[in-house]
Structure formats: structure tokens, C-alpha cells
């Protein structure tokens, strides 16, 4: 995809994000042109199929068997916390001021957070109910944006394998979706870059978000 002038792209993206925040909404412009990690509007078909779901996280672990069931629960419930996203920016992590990532039982009780909070919920929950699918974190680094003095560039999702294919879910942009199968993570990234309308600088899968966050904080210091 055409890259264009990086400075002009970043300035335009920042203007879009600021407009969304000033309007008091977490999502900016829904769909492929959106630069926000907040969910797009819930598809009508997903909303119609939404049920009450398990009453507790323990009950969910006993009832759920697949990533699709996790996504069916998260889709109509997950809300994006823009203020928390700013607190988890690389700038705040470098200052040692970033909050802890929300544990899955706590996110179940109050399904509000950031992309990494939801990714942790997806990875750790799927490891409990379907460990053979080998859930991992997928970090996508976009071209950086500056918003309210913070640097925003990283987006976290969850990946897993099934019958030789790669699947991706627990995406704060589309929390209801299990995307796949793909032949490789690279194939997903190519599609995701087009969907988000943002240039991807790099990406990787990892078994834990914690080491990566610590490395980022040390580098910033």
C-alpha cells in the first residue's frame, strides 16, 4: 500500500483522533479508515445473536470450548477506555507510570479496557479452555501517532492455530470476530493493514506481553 509522507500521515491521523475525543466518543471513524483501536459499531447480526452469557468467569471457563465463544461474549460487551490507552502509551511506560494489565476475571466483571487488556483476556482464557490451539499474543506496531503528548503505536491481539491455519481474535477493533484461517501471520497482517488504513512497521507473536513491556520501558529509560 502507498506510504506517503510519514509526517503528513501522522498529522492527519492525530487530527482525526483528537476530533473523536473532543466529540466525547472513543471510536473515531468506524470501518477501514479508522485510526482508533476502539470497536467499530457492532454488526446487527452479532447483536441479534447476543445472549445473557455465563454469570461468572469460573462458569465461563466451564462452559466455553472455543475462541468463537469468547468472541461471542466480548463482542456486545467490550468497551474501549481511551484514557487508559493513553496511560499505557510508550511515553507513560517509559516514565514507569503505566497501570497493570487487567486480569481476565476482572475484565469479565467489568469488560472495559484497552487492546492489551482484551488480548490478555483472549490468550489466557483460550489457554484454559483449548490449550491445544497454542494461543499467543500478536503485537502490531503501526507508524507512531502523537496524542496529548503520548506516543501511540502498538496494538495487541491474540492468535491461535487450528487444523494448520492461523486465526486472530480478541481485537479491540472487532472484538466479536475470529478472523481466519490464514496460511500465515504475514497474510493476516497484509489484510489488517488494509483494513486499518495504517502502515505496519513490524509485528511479532509472543507468549507473554510482560517481557515485551519491560523491554520497552528499559529502552525508553
C-alpha positions, 0 to 999 in steps of 0.5 A: 500500500502507498506510504506517503509522507510519514509526517503528513500521515501522522498529522492527519491521523492525530487530527482525526483522533483528537476530533473523536475525543473532543466529540466525547466518543472513543471510536473515531471513524468506524470501518477501514479508515479508522485510526482508533483501536476502539470497536467499530459499531457492532454488526446487527447480526452479532447483536441479534445473536447476543445472549445473557452469557455465563454469570461468572468467569469460573462458569465461563471457563466451564462452559466455553470450548472455543475462541468463537465463544469468547468472541461471542461474549466480548463482542456486545460487551467490550468497551474501549477506555481511551484514557487508559490507552493513553496511560499505557502509551510508550511515553507513560511506560517509559516514565514507569507510570503505566497501570497493570494489565487487567486480569481476565476475571476482572475484565469479565466483571467489568469488560472495559479496557484497552487492546492489551487488556482484551488480548490478555483476556483472549490468550489466557482464557483460550489457554484454559479452555483449548490449550491445544490451539497454542494461543499467543499474543500478536503485537502490531506496531503501526507508524507512531501517532502523537496524542496529548503528548503520548506516543501511540503505536502498538496494538495487541491481539491474540492468535491461535492455530487450528487444523494448520491455519492461523486465526486472530481474535480478541481485537479491540477493533472487532472484538466479536470476530475470529478472523481466519484461517490464514496460511500465515501471520504475514497474510493476516497482517497484509489484510489488517493493514488494509483494513486499518488504513495504517502502515505496519512497521513490524509485528511479532507473536509472543507468549507473554506481553510482560517481557515485551513491556519491560523491554520497552520501558528499559529502552525508553529509560 
